[in-house]
Amino acid sequence: MLNFRMTINKKLMENTVQERLESYLDVNKIKKIDFCSNLKVSKGYIANIRKSIQPDKLVSIAKYYPELNIIWLLTGNGNMVNSSSTDGLPLYRAEAAAGFGTPNFSIEEKDIEARYRVREFVDASFMLYVHGKSMEPLYNSGDIIAVKIEKDIENIHWGKVYLISSKEDGLLIKRIYDHGKDIICVSENPTFSPIFVHKSDIKGLASVKGTIRIESL
C-alpha cells in the first residue's frame, strides 16, 4: 500500500497545476461546480488554468479547503494534504470556551479535546459538546456543534440558534430574539422557559454553523 501511494505522489509531481487540482477534487469527491461556486468563478475556470493560479483565488482555496497543501498544488512538492497536528477545527472543553468573546480569549492546546477537518465548517471558530435537554430535538446532549464567533452585533440574525456567553448564565445554546435592552433566549424543548439576558451581560455570541450527531446503537 505504501509503495502504491509513493508512486501516485511521484506521478502527481509531474502534473500541471490544473491536473493536481483536479486530482485533489477527485480524491475528495468534490464536485467542480461546487468548487467554482465557492471561489465565485465561472464553471469553466478549472479548464482554463494554465501554469498558476491568481493570488486572490489561492486565498479563497485556502479558506474553503484548508487541508489542501497550497505548495503541493503550485509546485507538486510535498503531500497533497497538510499533515500538521494543529490542522483542523478544535473541539473545545465547555468550561474553557466560556470566555470566548472577551478580549484576551485564546484557544490553548490544553483545552482542546480533539481536532476535526470538516469542509462545511471552514469558517467556524471552534466546536464543543452539547449538554442537557433544553435544545431537544434539534440538538441532543452529546451532539457536537460548530460555531463561528460573531464580533459585530449587526451580523446577528434574530430567530437563529447561537452560542451565548453571559456573565450570569455562563454558556447557553438558544434561539435568540431581540427585546430592547435584552436578548430572549428560547429553548427548542417547550418544557424549558425562555431566559432574558441583558445585552450588557453578554460576553460573546457565536452562530451555530452545524452539528455532528453520533447515533447510539
N, C-alpha and C positions, 0 to 999 in steps of 0.2 A: 504493500500500500504506500509505503514511504517513497519507494523508487518511482511509482506512478505519479505521485504529487510533485516530485522534483522534476520529472520530465515535463509535466504540464507547465510548471513555473518557468522552465527554461524556454519552452515554446512561446509563452506569453511575453517574455522579454524581447522576442524578435518581432513582435507585432507592432502595429501603429497605435497611436492614442485612441483612435476610433475603435479599433478591434479590441483593445484592452477594456475600454468602456463597455462594449457590447458583451465581452466575456463576463465582466462583473455583473451586469444586468441579468445575463442568462443564468449564471451560477446562483444568484439570489432570487431568481424568479420575479424580477421587477419588470413590469411592462414598460416598453419605450414610451408609450403615450403618457403614462403616469410620471415617468422621469421628466419628460419635456414639460408637462404641466407644472411640476414643482419648480422647474427652472424658469417657467414663463417664457418658453421659446416655442418655435413652430414645430410641428410634427416631424419635419424633415431635418431638424437640427443635427441629429447624430450622424445621418448620412453625409452631411456636408462638412464634418470635422476633418481637418487635414493634419497638420503637424503639431498643433497645440490647441489650447482652449483659453478663451479670454479670461483675464483675472477676475472679473465680476462673476462670471459663470462658475469659476473654481470656488469662489466664496460660497455660492449657493449650493454647489455639490457637497462641500464640506459641512454645510449646515444640515442638509437633508439626509446625507449619507456619511455620518461621522466615522463609521467603521472602515470606509474606503480609504486606502493609503494613496494620498494625492501624489506622492513621489513616484510610487509604482505606476500610477495612471499616466503620468507625464513621461517617465523615462523607462519604465519596465524594470527598474531596480527594486529589490526588496520583495515583500509579500503583497498580495492583493489587499489584505485587510490589516488594520492596525492591531497589534498584539499586546499593547501596554496593559498592565494590570489595573491602571487607573481609567481605562476606557469604560464607557457605559454609564448609564444613569444610576446614581446611588440610591439604594434602599436605606432610608434613614430611620434611626430609632425615634419613636414619637416624642420621648421626653427631651431629646436633643433638638428636634425640629421645632419645638415650642417657641424658640427665639427667632424664627425666621421673620423677616420684615424689619428687624432692628438694625441700626447702622453697623454694628460690629458682628453681625451674623455671618458665619462661615461654616462650610461643611468640612469637618475633620474626619480623617480616616478611622479614628477610634469609634466614631459614632455611626459608621456605615456597616450594615449587616451583609450587604452584597451589592453587586453592580450588574445591570442588565442592559443589553442592546435591543431596543425596540424601536424600529424605524418610525413608527407612527407617533412616538413620543419625542421626536427630535428636538422640539423647542421647550420641553418640560424642564423643570429645575431639579426635582428630586421625586422619590417615591416613598410611600410609607403604608403601613398596615392600617386597615380599618378596625376599630374596636367598638363593641357594643351593637345594639339592635336598632338604634334610632333611625338609621337610613335604610332599613329593610323595606321592601325587597330590592331597592335599587343597588345598595351595597350591603353585603353581609359581613359580619365580623370575620376577619381573616383574609378578606379581599385586599388586594394591593392597588392603591390609586397613584397615578402620576399627576403631579401638579406643576403649574407654572406660576412663579411669584409675579404678582402684578404690582408695579410701582406707581402707577398712575390711576387714581380713582376714576378718571374719565373712561378707562378701559373696562370698567365693571359692567357686566351685562346682568341687570336685575332679573331675578327669576331663575338664574342658573345656579349650579352647585359650586360652592367654594370651600376651601380650607381657610378657616379664620383663626388667627392667634389673638386672643384678647387677654387683658390684664386680669380680669375677674374669673373668666370661664376656661382659660387655657386654650387648647386646641379643639375646634369644632368643625365638623363636616356637615354643612347645611345648605339648603336652598335659601338664598338671601333676597331680601326686598328692602327698598329704600323707604324710610319712615322718618323723614325730617332729620333730627339730630341722632336718631337711632337707626340701626340695621335690624330688621326682623329676620331671625334665623329659624327656618322651618324644617322639621324632620319629615322624611317620607313616611315613616311609621306614624299613623294617626294617634297612637296612644301616648305620644310624646308632645308636650305643649311647646309652643313657639318660645324662643328666647329673644329678648330685646337686649341688644348690645349697643351702648353709646359709642358713637363713631370715634370719640376721643380716647376710648379704651382699647381700640383696635391697634395691635402692633403690626399685623401683616395680613394680607389677603392673597390667596393663590387659587387660580382657576383649575378645576379638575379637567385634565386632558383625556383621561380614560382610565380603565380599570382592568386588572388581571384577576381572574377568579379560578381558584383551584377547587375542582369538584371533588367532594368526599365520596369514597367508594361505599 
